[in-house]
Amino acid sequence: MTQTCHASRLYMPGNQIDSDEKIGSWVEIKLSDQFLDRVLELHTLVTHHQLESVTASIEASWHLESNWVVEKPASDMGLTIQVFDWGFIAECRATAGADADLGQKERHSVFQAVYLWGAVTELVADWRPTTDFPRTCFEKAGGWESDGEEAAFRHLVINDP
């Protein structure tokens, strides 16, 4: 009998567009072997060729503020990751619907979430999938202001309808 490897998950709060809430959008990324190998490959390109960054499409799940919807891309570049020497930025393009009653036109924006590392191995080597209970990581660029802020984000993600 073969055990299935389960990927750990990374949750990161995204930038705010309309919300008055402290955290209104976030991204979930499965830290699978395929994803981690791709990040390492992209990071190697950045450092070896002394590039500012490299962009690639990824699989991710975005939870966006109310009224915003992830755009269906014409190409594969709808959900992307931009890898730098210092970390990566996950992003998606989103649309907010028009409201004729309020005289609002359809709006477009980009939601981003940032992951900072001291070294790429802190993500790639430490977060490989495991046959044990997969781990969940809640990260915020610049760190959490308090344990309560991190706990509130965890609660928000876990209780998302």
ChimeraX attribute file (.defattr): number of C-alpha atoms within 10 A of each C-alpha:
attribute: neighborCount
match mode: 1-to-1
recipient: residues
	/A:1	3
	/A:2	4
	/A:3	8
	/A:4	10
	/A:5	15
	/A:6	18
	/A:7	21
	/A:8	19
	/A:9	17
	/A:10	18
	/A:11	22
	/A:12	24
	/A:13	26
	/A:14	25
	/A:15	20
	/A:16	18
	/A:17	14
	/A:18	12
	/A:19	13
	/A:20	9
	/A:21	9
	/A:22	12
	/A:23	18
	/A:24	19
	/A:25	24
	/A:26	22
	/A:27	22
	/A:28	20
	/A:29	19
	/A:30	19
	/A:31	23
	/A:32	19
	/A:33	18
	/A:34	10
	/A:35	17
	/A:36	20
	/A:37	15
	/A:38	15
	/A:39	23
	/A:40	17
	/A:41	12
	/A:42	21
	/A:43	23
	/A:44	18
	/A:45	18
	/A:46	17
	/A:47	13
	/A:48	9
	/A:49	9
	/A:50	10
	/A:51	14
	/A:52	12
	/A:53	18
	/A:54	17
	/A:55	15
	/A:56	16
	/A:57	16
	/A:58	18
	/A:59	13
	/A:60	16
	/A:61	15
	/A:62	23
	/A:63	17
	/A:64	23
	/A:65	21
	/A:66	11
	/A:67	11
	/A:68	20
	/A:69	17
	/A:70	20
	/A:71	16
	/A:72	14
	/A:73	12
	/A:74	7
	/A:75	7
	/A:76	11
	/A:77	16
	/A:78	19
	/A:79	21
	/A:80	19
	/A:81	25
	/A:82	20
	/A:83	25
	/A:84	22
	/A:85	21
	/A:86	13
	/A:87	19
	/A:88	21
	/A:89	18
	/A:90	25
	/A:91	24
	/A:92	25
	/A:93	19
	/A:94	20
	/A:95	16
	/A:96	19
	/A:97	14
	/A:98	13
	/A:99	10
	/A:100	9
	/A:101	6
	/A:102	7
	/A:103	7
	/A:104	11
	/A:105	11
	/A:106	10
	/A:107	11
	/A:108	15
	/A:109	14
	/A:110	15
	/A:111	25
	/A:112	21
	/A:113	22
	/A:114	20
	/A:115	20
	/A:116	19
	/A:117	13
	/A:118	10
	/A:119	11
	/A:120	20
	/A:121	12
	/A:122	11
	/A:123	18
	/A:124	18
	/A:125	11
	/A:126	9
	/A:127	21
	/A:128	20
	/A:129	20
	/A:130	16
	/A:131	10
	/A:132	10
	/A:133	11
	/A:134	15
	/A:135	15
	/A:136	15
	/A:137	15
	/A:138	17
	/A:139	18
	/A:140	18
	/A:141	15
	/A:142	9
	/A:143	11
	/A:144	14
	/A:145	9
	/A:146	9
	/A:147	8
	/A:148	10
	/A:149	13
	/A:150	16
	/A:151	13
	/A:152	14
	/A:153	22
	/A:154	16
	/A:155	11
	/A:156	15
	/A:157	19
	/A:158	9
	/A:159	8
	/A:160	8
	/A:161	5
